[in-house]
């Protein structure tokens, strides 16, 4: 499975848009710890063990926070191989490097030797994995599985994306305002 150039979905000002290539994976699970029963992206699902991805690309960066309907919010994390082009770009763009051992991370963390993600549908965690994958190798080594005939709902957007909801008060960052210039009035002796 080959990587694709990151599109303009999510925040239009995201520093990774059009800059690095990767593969998107949804990290969330339902309340029982299982993948969601239905998918907006088609009837075939690739399940990949998170540990396999983290072994190949262990550097995790925070890249984006946005919504597409003012209710459900999305976090985009980049998984990059150390010293790769994607890793260098994340450093240059000053993306926040995350430690999965940090229990204060509300959306993804390591606990008791297991990788945990937020359960439910309030905040979705997208992982942008920046390496191509040998799916056959992963399946043969019990690190991936393909599920067919997955129930489909809605219409998901992949390459090309959708812009985030423009009036959300949780994830919209206002445009920087120009500061009014003030003239300083000097009092006292002049030199």
Secondary structure, 3 states (H helix, E strand, C coil): CCCEECCCCECCCCCCCCCCEEEEEECCECCCCCCCCEECCCCCEEEECHHHHHHHCCEEEEEEEEECCCCCEEEEEEEECCCCHHHHHHHHCCCEEECCCCCCCCCEEEECCEEEECECCCEEEEEEECCCCCHHHHHHCCCEEEECCCEECCCCCCCCCCECCCCCCCCCCCCCCCCCCCCCCCCCCCC
